[in-house]
Amino acid sequence: MKHGKSSKKVVLITGASSGIGKSIATYLSKRNFTVYGTSRKAKNSEEDFYFVQLDVTNEQSIKDAIQFVSEKETKIDILINNAGVGITGPIEETPESEIKKAFETNYFGPLNMIKNVLPAMRKQGSGLIINVTSIAGYMGLPYRGIYSATKGALEITAEAYRMEIKQFGIKMTNVAPGDFATNIASGRYHAPVTKGSPYEEVYGNTLALMNEHVDAGQDPELMAREILKIIETPDPNVHYKVGERLQKLSIKLKSLLPDKLYEKMLMKHYKL
């Protein structure tokens, strides 16, 4: 594919080498968008979109990628913060270094992407930023507490950010997916199921259940279709949820049920 200045809308999407990111990038590129997908390793694109090397945990890498796309296209209309890592484990036994790594990718990464794309969007007087969060960010899930925290932090920060950048004609929204059939489980950091640990049996069982949910998850193209709908919406909502009815319902129930009853429901679901 040849690069060139585009009359089409230009989309930059992080974490596009697999899963939800790749699905969104492919879907949009077939619908009259110029799409730049990023991955940590530079690769030749056999896809319908361009690839740019970018590591969201490295600010220089972010600056270089944004500059590259801006120079090629003279604009970036849409940023989709999709890159993320999974992390599981009993919080007590999860190494602090791994907790920090998860926050670097899932929280500080998107914030740095936003910070570095805003000057160009402000100059244009327009832009749309979509943060891919997670339904897990709405509740503390057992053995996924750190993951829930990274995504919840991004949701809340974006609520504030969106109000701050409205004056520049720039829009921001969050899309929280539930379980989708992707390879996130294989790339996830698992705190090891330690022999003799007080969590050994229960964590082992929960881990198996989580992987089952991901394997039986929905087609990532559902996310891609939702993203297109949001792009075509003149004034996007603050939050969107995409997933099975039960997963979306769980967010509603959290605001309606007494805390302890909701906790009981979660524990039953995870067989704790």
C-alpha positions as CSV (number, residue, x, y, z in Angstrom):
1,M,0.0,0.0,0.0
2,K,1.3,3.5,-0.8
3,H,1.2,6.2,1.7
4,G,-0.2,9.6,0.8
5,K,-2.1,12.6,2.0
6,S,-5.7,11.5,2.4
7,S,-9.1,13.1,1.9
8,K,-10.5,10.2,3.9
9,K,-10.6,10.4,7.7
10,V,-7.3,9.2,9.2
11,V,-7.4,6.8,12.1
12,L,-4.6,5.8,14.4
13,I,-5.2,2.7,16.4
14,T,-2.8,1.2,19.0
15,G,-2.4,-2.5,19.4
16,A,-3.6,-3.5,16.0
17,S,-1.5,-6.6,15.3
18,S,-4.2,-9.0,16.8
19,G,-7.5,-9.3,18.5
20,I,-10.0,-6.4,18.8
21,G,-7.4,-3.9,17.5
22,K,-6.8,-5.8,14.3
23,S,-10.5,-6.4,13.8
24,I,-11.3,-2.6,14.1
25,A,-8.4,-1.6,11.8
26,T,-9.4,-4.1,9.1
27,Y,-13.1,-3.2,9.3
28,L,-12.5,0.6,9.1
29,S,-9.9,0.3,6.3
30,K,-12.6,-1.4,4.2
31,R,-15.0,1.4,4.9
32,N,-13.2,4.4,3.4
33,F,-10.9,5.3,6.3
34,T,-7.1,5.6,6.1
35,V,-6.0,3.5,8.9
36,Y,-2.6,3.3,10.7
37,G,-2.3,0.4,13.1
38,T,0.5,0.2,15.6
39,S,2.4,-2.7,17.2
40,R,5.5,-2.9,19.3
41,K,7.4,-4.7,16.6
42,A,7.7,-3.0,13.2
43,K,6.2,-5.3,10.6
44,N,5.4,-5.3,6.9
45,S,1.7,-4.9,6.4
46,E,0.0,-7.7,4.6
47,E,-3.2,-6.1,6.0
48,D,-5.5,-3.5,4.4
49,F,-4.0,-0.9,6.7
50,Y,-0.6,0.6,7.3
51,F,1.6,-0.5,10.3
52,V,3.6,1.9,12.4
53,Q,6.1,0.7,15.2
54,L,4.9,2.1,18.5
55,D,5.4,1.1,22.1
56,V,2.8,2.8,24.3
57,T,5.1,2.5,27.3
58,N,7.8,4.6,25.6
59,E,7.0,8.3,25.1
60,Q,9.7,8.8,22.4
61,S,8.2,6.0,20.5
62,I,4.7,7.6,20.8
63,K,6.1,11.0,19.6
64,D,7.8,9.4,16.6
65,A,4.8,7.5,15.5
66,I,2.4,10.4,15.8
67,Q,4.9,12.7,13.9
68,F,5.2,10.0,11.2
69,V,1.5,9.8,10.6
70,S,1.0,13.6,10.9
71,E,3.6,14.2,8.3
72,K,2.3,11.5,5.9
73,E,-1.3,12.6,6.2
74,T,-1.2,16.2,7.6
75,K,-3.8,15.2,10.1
76,I,-5.1,12.6,12.6
77,D,-8.9,12.6,12.8
78,I,-9.4,9.7,15.2
79,L,-7.2,8.1,17.9
80,I,-8.3,4.7,19.2
81,N,-6.5,3.7,22.3
82,N,-6.8,-0.1,22.1
83,A,-3.4,-1.5,23.2
84,G,-3.6,-3.2,26.5
85,V,-2.4,-6.2,28.6
86,G,-4.2,-8.6,30.8
87,I,-3.0,-9.5,34.3
88,T,-4.4,-12.1,36.7
89,G,-3.5,-13.3,40.1
90,P,-4.2,-13.0,43.8
91,I,-3.3,-9.3,44.6
92,E,-1.2,-10.4,47.5
93,E,0.9,-12.6,45.3
94,T,1.2,-10.4,42.3
95,P,4.7,-8.8,42.0
96,E,4.6,-5.0,42.3
97,S,6.8,-4.8,39.1
98,E,4.0,-6.6,37.1
99,I,1.3,-4.3,38.6
100,K,3.3,-1.3,37.5
101,K,3.8,-2.8,34.0
102,A,0.0,-3.3,33.6
103,F,-0.6,0.4,34.6
104,E,2.2,1.6,32.2
105,T,0.4,-0.1,29.3
106,N,-3.3,0.2,30.2
107,Y,-3.4,3.6,31.9
108,F,-0.3,5.7,31.3
109,G,0.1,4.5,27.7
110,P,-3.3,5.9,26.6
111,L,-2.8,9.1,28.6
112,N,0.5,9.7,26.8
113,M,-1.1,8.9,23.4
114,I,-3.8,11.5,24.1
115,K,-1.3,14.1,25.3
116,N,0.8,13.8,22.2
117,V,-2.1,13.8,19.7
118,L,-4.0,16.7,21.2
119,P,-1.8,19.6,19.8
120,A,-2.5,18.4,16.2
121,M,-6.2,17.9,16.9
122,R,-6.4,21.3,18.5
123,K,-4.8,22.9,15.5
124,Q,-7.4,21.1,13.3
125,G,-10.2,22.3,15.6
126,S,-11.6,18.7,15.6
127,G,-10.8,15.1,16.5
128,L,-12.2,12.1,18.2
129,I,-10.5,10.0,20.9
130,I,-11.9,6.5,21.7
131,N,-10.5,4.6,24.7
132,V,-11.1,0.9,24.7
133,T,-11.6,0.1,28.3
134,S,-13.4,-3.0,29.7
135,I,-16.6,-4.1,31.5
136,A,-14.1,-5.4,34.1
137,G,-13.3,-1.7,34.8
138,Y,-16.7,-1.2,36.4
139,M,-16.2,-3.6,39.2
140,G,-13.4,-5.3,41.2
141,L,-13.2,-8.8,39.9
142,P,-11.6,-11.5,42.0
143,Y,-8.1,-12.4,40.7
144,R,-8.4,-9.7,38.1
145,G,-8.4,-6.8,40.6
146,I,-5.3,-5.1,39.0
147,Y,-6.8,-5.3,35.5
148,S,-10.1,-3.9,36.8
149,A,-8.2,-1.0,38.4
150,T,-6.2,-0.1,35.3
151,K,-9.4,0.0,33.2
152,G,-11.5,1.7,35.8
153,A,-8.8,4.4,36.2
154,L,-8.9,5.1,32.5
155,E,-12.7,5.3,32.5
156,I,-12.7,7.9,35.3
157,T,-9.8,9.9,34.0
158,A,-11.4,10.1,30.5
159,E,-14.7,11.4,32.1
160,A,-12.7,14.4,33.3
161,Y,-10.5,14.7,30.2
162,R,-13.5,14.8,27.9
163,M,-14.9,17.9,29.6
164,E,-11.5,19.7,29.5
165,I,-11.0,19.2,25.7
166,K,-14.6,20.0,24.6
167,Q,-13.7,23.6,24.2
168,F,-11.3,22.7,21.4
169,G,-13.9,20.9,19.3
170,I,-12.3,17.5,20.3
171,K,-14.5,14.6,21.4
172,M,-13.7,11.7,23.7
173,T,-15.5,8.5,24.6
174,N,-14.9,5.2,26.3
175,V,-16.0,1.8,24.9
176,A,-16.0,-1.1,27.4
177,P,-15.9,-4.6,25.8
178,G,-16.9,-7.7,27.6
179,D,-15.3,-11.1,26.7
180,F,-14.4,-11.4,23.1
181,A,-12.7,-14.4,21.4
182,T,-9.1,-13.0,21.2
183,N,-5.7,-14.1,22.2
184,I,-5.6,-11.9,25.3
185,A,-5.4,-14.9,27.6
186,S,-2.2,-16.1,26.0
187,G,-0.6,-12.7,26.3
188,R,-1.8,-12.1,29.8
189,Y,0.5,-12.0,32.8
190,H,-0.6,-14.8,35.1
191,A,0.7,-14.7,38.7
192,P,1.8,-18.4,39.0
193,V,-0.5,-20.8,40.7
194,T,1.9,-21.5,43.5
195,K,2.1,-24.9,45.1
196,G,1.1,-24.7,48.7
197,S,-0.3,-21.1,48.3
198,P,-3.4,-20.4,50.3
199,Y,-4.9,-19.3,47.0
200,E,-3.7,-22.3,45.0
201,E,-7.0,-24.2,44.4
202,V,-9.4,-21.3,44.2
203,Y,-7.2,-19.2,41.9
204,G,-6.5,-22.2,39.7
205,N,-10.2,-22.8,39.2
206,T,-10.9,-19.1,38.6
207,L,-8.2,-18.9,36.0
208,A,-9.6,-21.8,34.1
209,L,-13.1,-20.2,34.2
210,M,-11.7,-16.9,32.9
211,N,-9.9,-18.5,29.9
212,E,-13.1,-20.4,29.1
213,H,-15.1,-17.1,29.0
214,V,-12.5,-15.5,26.6
215,D,-12.5,-18.6,24.4
216,A,-16.3,-18.6,24.2
217,G,-16.4,-14.8,23.7
218,Q,-18.1,-12.9,21.0
219,D,-16.7,-12.1,17.5
220,P,-14.4,-9.0,17.7
221,E,-16.1,-7.6,14.6
222,L,-19.0,-6.6,16.9
223,M,-16.6,-4.1,18.5
224,A,-15.5,-2.9,15.1
225,R,-19.1,-2.2,14.1
226,E,-19.8,-0.4,17.4
227,I,-16.7,1.8,16.8
228,L,-17.9,2.8,13.4
229,K,-21.3,3.7,14.8
230,I,-19.6,5.9,17.4
231,I,-17.4,7.6,14.7
232,E,-20.6,8.4,12.8
233,T,-22.3,9.8,15.9
234,P,-22.1,13.7,15.9
235,D,-22.1,13.8,19.7
236,P,-20.9,10.5,21.3
237,N,-21.9,9.4,24.8
238,V,-19.4,9.3,27.7
239,H,-19.5,5.5,27.9
240,Y,-20.5,2.6,25.7
241,K,-20.6,-1.1,26.6
242,V,-20.3,-3.9,24.1
243,G,-20.8,-7.5,25.1
244,E,-23.2,-10.2,26.1
245,R,-26.4,-9.0,27.8
246,L,-25.4,-10.6,31.1
247,Q,-22.1,-8.7,31.2
248,K,-23.8,-5.4,30.4
249,L,-26.5,-6.2,33.0
250,S,-23.9,-6.8,35.6
251,I,-22.9,-3.0,35.5
252,K,-26.6,-2.0,35.9
253,L,-27.0,-4.4,38.8
254,K,-24.0,-2.9,40.6
255,S,-25.7,0.4,40.8
256,L,-29.0,-1.1,41.9
257,L,-28.1,-3.8,44.3
258,P,-26.8,-3.5,47.9
259,D,-23.0,-3.9,47.8
260,K,-23.0,-7.2,49.8
261,L,-25.6,-8.8,47.6
262,Y,-23.7,-7.8,44.5
263,E,-20.5,-9.2,46.0
264,K,-22.4,-12.5,46.7
265,M,-23.5,-12.6,43.1
266,L,-20.0,-12.2,41.8
267,M,-18.6,-14.8,44.2
268,K,-21.2,-17.3,43.1
269,H,-20.4,-16.6,39.4
270,Y,-16.7,-17.2,40.0
271,K,-17.5,-20.2,42.2
272,L,-15.7,-18.7,45.2
